[in-house]
Amino acid sequence: MLQRRDNKTEKWMHLLVFALLITGAVLRMYIYLQNRNLIIDEANIARNIYERGFIDLLLPLDYEQYAPPLFLWVTKLFSLLFGMGELALRLYPFLCSLGALWLFYKILKNLVPIQAMWYPISLLVFSGIFLRYSSELKQYMPDVFITLLLIWLALQINFLECRHNRFLIYWMAIGSVAIWASMPSVFVLAGVGCYYGWQAVAARQYRKLLPLLAISAVWVVQFALYYLLILEDQANSDYLQKWHQNDFLFATPANKDEWNHNWWVFSALMRQFEGWNAYVHDINTAFLITGTIMLARRAGARFFLLAVPVLAVCAAAALNQFSLMVRVSLFIIPVLMIVIGYGFAQYYYLRSVWLKVIILAAGLYAAGCNIAQTTEWRYKYEEITEGMVYLQEKGLPGEAVSIYQGSVPAFIYYTTMHPGKEKWASLKNADLIHWTTNYDSLGWQMRHVWGSRRPLGIIYTSATDAEFTERHQGIRNHMQMTDSFYTPTVKAFIFIKPE
């Protein structure tokens, strides 16, 4: 009777897990099919895709952008097959988001009983940041997919039983492709190497270390080449160093503030699940600590497979070579989720019913808060085309329209590259405002140089509230506003010269 009850429970838990996976796929499809406008960084990636051939995409990108070559090649291929529309450009990240769901489940099957698998899967399925980047023209979701793929392959390929030559070919090829497809894969490959190395040492098969060293040497050479050709200038640029300075770690924290900074930056990776309640972070931190300890005690080599990438990322952040900004480090969050899931799963082995109930209640509460935040996330950020439609409907020609500097990349994309660019032909010769423009001077120029009584328009996206307020006031100092289109995703205004 007890066996039958356990089998029935497992059956229901399997159904729950698959229902969660299907829900995750449907949510990602829904957001992908929203077909929202490209935002500033996406538009700049699209410009590089449009302007370059495959060979030139191996060179450092223009417009302050970075993306790995194989990501660019796949996107370039899709653009040639399906055009330069938003759905085609975002197809690769979207497919990676679906693959990541399945790989996450397959990895958990190796580590976590089915009775506990629902919790980490729910974190991935409903986390707003993963939903957003499931359909954004950036490399962050492919980074997640490749991270999970490498971990899954490591768990599948038996090092101790696989022939030396076959193992060499497998991992030389897998690692080489991964490095050129996802820069952060180098951190995961470090974990893969330590995972296999620990197995060889534990089994006292020291000769197995020789092919592993050869594979590691190939990976190092590949990454060194990648770094010198593509990454070096960007990793050490003053612009990026200043942009990410708050997302680096102190290598040798000397006081409480520096320790607090390190914890705040690292723990931001887990705050993505807390929704509106900070207690969720404490719950997941407890699961993370428990999972880390229990992995070290029970999981042997698998501990190194999961722990080494996290430690390597933190070391790179301490050397100011890699940013722990959440979107940049998105690839490592599922690794933390796996450890959190392993920590949560320890309830299954407890004898105390009351302790089981407490842990399950904490998991349900945290999962509920994570699900609740899904409705709070904004997935549309910069809808420049809505402002363009508004100004067209008001009859403004392109020469009477100015485009805020942060909106320029998207404007260029929609007027010169997008399959529907003819729709925006009347606005194509709009004035593209430069980053150094003084808006008080721009307002003066609108009044005195373009000084007829004809209406003049301006579109803003990608501006913070403070930036918008300052710029907008500069123009209003000289011009009279007659009409406006104001939403959270775009702001458009019409001015005339005061009488």
N, C-alpha and C positions, 0 to 999 in steps of 0.2 A: 504493500500500500504506500509506504514512504517513497519507494523508488518511482512508483507511478506518479505521485504528487510532484517529485522533483522533475520528472520528465515533462509534466504538464507546465510547470513553472518555466522551464527552459524554453519550451515551445512558445509561450506567451512573450518571454523576454526577446526571443529571436524576432517575433513579429513586431515588437516595439522598436527594436533596433532598426529593422528594415523600414518601418514606417517613418522613423526619424531621417534615415538616409534619403528616402523618397521625398520627404518634406523639404530637406535641404536642397535637393536637385530642383524641385519646383520653385522654391524661393529664388534660387539663382537664375533659373530660366525667366522668371517674371521680371527680375531686375534687369537682366540682359535685354529683354524685349521692350523695356521702357525706352530704349534707344535715346538716352539722354545726350545732350550736347557734350562734345569733348571739352575738357577743362584745359587750363593753360599748359600743363606739362604733357598731357596727352596730345594736344595740338602740336607741340614742339617735336614730340616723337614722330607724329604723322608727317611733319614737314621733312624730317630727315629721311623717312621711308620714301616719301614722294620724290625727293630731290636726288637721291643716291641710288646707284646700282648695288648689287650684292657685294662686290669687292670693296667699294667705298664704305660700306657699312661695317667693315672691319676696323676702320679708323675711328678715333675719338669723335663723338657727335658734336654738332653745332647746337646753339641755343641753350647752353648750360644743361645738357641732358646726358644721361648715362643709361645704357642698356646693353646686355650681353649680345654678342654677334648672332648666336643661333636664335635668340628671341627675335631679333630684328629680321633675320632671314625668313623665319616662319611667317612673321607678320607681312613681310614684303611679298612672299609667295601668295598669301591669302588676298592681299590687295590686288595682285595681278589676276588672280582667278575670279574674285568677286567684287572688285572695285574698291574705291577709297572711302566707302561709307563707314559709319560708326560700327555697325554690326560686323562687318568684315574685319576691321582693324582690331576689334575686341574679341574675335572668335577664339584665338589661341588662349588668352587668359580664362575665358569662359570654359573651354574644354578642360583646361587644367584644374579649374575649381571643381568640376564634376569628378575628375580622376582623383583629386585629393580626398574627396569624401570616401571613395571606395578604398583607397590605399590606407587611410586612417583606420577604417574598420578592419582591414586585413592585418594591420600591425597589432591592433588591440587584441585580436584573436590569439596572438602569440603570447600575450602578457596578462590579460585580464579575463576573469570568468564572465560569461554572458550576463549573469545577474547584475554585474556592475558596469557593463559596457555602455549602457544608456547615458550615463552621466557625462563622460568626456565627449561622446558623440554629440550630445545636445549642446555642449559648449561650442563645438565647431559649426554645427548646423545653424545656430541662431545668432552667433556673434556678428554684430553689425559690421565690424571692420572686414571680416571675411566675406560678407555679403557684398560690401562695396567693391572690394578689389577683385571679386569674381568676374566683373565685367568692366575693367578699367584698363586702358592701354598703357600699362606699366608692367614691369617684370616681376612684381611682387607675388602674384598668384602662381606663375610658373616656378618661382623660387620655392614656394610651398610644395608644389607637386613634386619637383625634383628632389627636395629634401626627403619627403615621405617615400618616394620611389627608391632612393638609395638605401634607406633604412629597411624597407621591405625586402629588397634584393639581398641585402646582407643577411637577413634572417632566413632567406630561402636557399642561398648558395652555401652548402656545407663545406667549410674550409678543410676540415680534417679528412673528408672522404673524396673531395674533388681532386682530379688529377692536376699535377703542377701546371702543365702546359695549358689545359683548359681554363684553370683558375686565372693564370696570367692573362690569357686573351680576354676572358670575361671582364676582368676588372681594369685592365689597361684601357679597353674600349669604353667601358661604362664611365670610368672616372674622367677620361679625356673629353667625352661628349658632355658630361655634366659640368665640367669646368667652363667650357665655352658657351654652355646654355644658361648657367646660373653661377655668378661669381661666389655667392655664399656657400655653394656646394663644397668648397674647399674645407670649410669647417666641419661639414658632415662627413666628408671623406676622412678627415682626421679621426673621427669617431669610428668609422668603418675599419680603418687600419688598426686602431687600438683594440677593437672588438675581436678581430681575427688574431692579433698578436697575443692577446690574453688567452685565447683558446689554445694556441700553440704552446705557450709556456705552461699552462695548467695541465695539458696533456703530455708535457715533456717531449713534444715533437719539434725539437729546435730546428731541424732542417726545413720545416715548413716556414720558418721566418725568412729564408732566402728569397723565395718568390714574392713574399710580402714586401721585402725591402726593395726589390726590383720594381714592383708596381708603384710603391711610394715614390721612388726616384722619378718615374715617368710622370706621376702626378705633379711633383714639385717642379719639374722642368716645364710642364705645360702651364702651370700657374705662373711661374716666373716670366715666361714668354708673354702670357696674357697681361700680367701686371705691367711689364715694360712697354708693351705696344699700346695698351688701352688705359690702364688704371692709374699709372703713376702720376700723370699730370693732374688728374681729377682728385685723386686721394690727397694730394698735397697742395691743392689750390687754396689760396687765401679765402676765396669766396665760399667754398664748401666747408673749410675749417671753421669759418665764422658762423655759417649757417647751422652747423651741427655741434657747435661748441658746448651747448647745454645737454647734449645727448652722448657725450663721451664720459668715461669714468676716470676717477682719480686712481692712478696706479698704486700710489702709496698714501692713502688718506691719513692726514696728520691730525685731524681734529673731528669733533662731533659733526660739524656742518658738512665736511667732506664725506664722512660715512653716511650721513643722511641723504646727501646728494646721490651717492652710488645706489643706495637702496631705492630711492624714489625713481631714478631712471630705470633700474632693472625691473622694479615691481610694476612699472607702467605697462609692461608686457602682459601682466595678469589682470590689470585693471580693465581690460577690454571686456571682461565678462560680468562686471559688477552691476551694470545697469544703473539704477537710481540708488542703490544701497551699498555703502562702503563695507558693510559686514561681509559681503560676498568675497571681497578681497582677502579678508582674514580667514575665511573658510578655505579658500583655494590655497592660501599660503600654508595652512595646516596640512592640507592634503599633499602639497608639493614637498614639504619637509618629510612627512611620513613616507611618501613614495620614494624619495631619494634614499632615505635610510633603509627601507625594505628592499629596494633594488640592489643597494650595495651588499646587503646581507644575503639575499636569496637569488638574485638574478645573474650573478657571475659576470660573464662577458657582456651581457646585454646592458648592464649598468654603464659600461664604458661607451657603448654604442649611443646611448642617450645623453650621458653626462658630459662627455668630451666636447661635442659641438657647442654646448652651452658655455662651458668654460673657455673654449677657444674664442667664441664671440666676445665674451667679457674681456679677455686678454687683448683682443684687437681694439676694443673700445677704450681700454686703458692706455693703449699706445696711440690713440687718436687716428687709427687707421680704419675704423668701422664705427658707424653710428648706431646707437640703440634707439634712434627714433622709431616709433612703433611700426610705421609702414615699411621702413627699410629692413627692420628685423622681423618682419611678419613671418618669415620662413621658420624661425626658431620657436614661435608660439605653439604650433602643434606638438613640438617635442616636449615643451612644458606641459601641454595638455595630457600627453601620454603619461608623464610622470604623475601629474595630478590624478589621472584616472587610476593609476596603479596604487596611489595612496588611498583613494576612495575605496578601492576594491578590497582593502584589508578588512573592511567590515564583514565580508563574507566568511572570513576564517575565525571570527570572534565567537566565543561561547556565550558571552553575556548578551541576553536578548535586549536589555535596556540600552546597552552601549550601541548595539546594532541599530536600534530605533533612533537614537540621537544622531548617529552618522547619516542614516538614510534621510532623516528630516532635514539635516543641514544640506545634504545634496539636493533634495527636492526644492528647498528654499532658494539655494544658489542658482539652480537650473531655472526656476521660475523667474527670478530677477533678470537672468540673461535673456530669456525669451521675451520678457516685457520690454527690454530695451530695443528689440528689433523694430518695434513700431515708432520708436523715438528717433532712430537714425534718419538723417537726410541722405538720400542717394543722388539727388540732383543738387549740383553746386553752382554751375555757371551755364545758364541757358541764354547765350548771347543771341540765338536766332529769334527768341521771343521779342527782344528789344529791336532787332532788325525789322521784324514784321510790323511792329508798332510804328516805327519811323516811316516805313514804306506806306503804310495805310494813311499816315498823316501827310503823305505827298512830298516828303523831303528827298531831294536828290543827294547822291553821294558827296558832291562837293560842299554840301551844307551840313555834313555829319562829321563828328570827331569820335575817335575810338580810344577809350582809356588804355593806357599802356599795357595793363595786365590782360586786357581783352584782345590785344592785337594778334597773338598767335592763333586763337580760335577764329578771329575774323578772317585772317589770311587763309586758314583751312577751308572755311565755308564759302569763300568767294573765289578761290582758285583751284581747290583740290577735290572738294566734295562732289559726288555725282549730281547733286541738285544745284550746282553753283550758278547756273543760269538764272535761277530764281532770285539771286542776290546781285545780278549784274548792275542794277541801277545804283547800288551802294558801293561798288567795287573801288571807286576812286575816292573813298572817304579819307579824311586826314588821320593818319596814324600817329598818335601822341607818343613822344619819346619819354623814357624813364626820367630824364633830367628836367623835364618841362616844369616851369613854374606856373601854377594854375591861375594865380592872380594876373600874371602877364598874359596867359592864354585868354582870360576874360577880357582884358584890355584890348587884345588883338581882335577878339570877336566884335567888340563894340566899335573900334576906331578903324581897323583895317578892312574887316568884312562888314563895314558899317552901314549896310542897307537895312531896311526894315524887314527883310525876309527872315523867316524862322531858321534857326540853327539848332541842330540836335547833337546830343552826346550820349554814348552808351558806356556803362560801367559793369564789369564783372570782375571777379578775382580781387576785389579791394576789401581790406578790413574796414570795419566801421570807422575807425579813426582816420584811415587814409581817405575814405570816401568823404567824410565830413569836412576834412581840411581842403581837399581838392574842389569839392562842390561849392564851398563857401567862397573860394577864390574866384570862381566864375560868377557867382551871384553878386559879388561886389560891383560888377560892371554890367551885368545883363539882367533882364527881367524874365523870370520863368513863367511860361504860359500854359504848359501842360506837362504831364509826367506819367510814366509807367513804372511802378515801383513794386518789386517782389523780392523775396529772399534770394533769388538766383540771378536777377538782372535788374538794373536800374537804367531807365532812359528818360531824357528830359528834352524839352523844347524851350528855347530862349528866343527873345527878340531884343533889339536895341531899345533901351528906354527912351521915351519921348523927352 
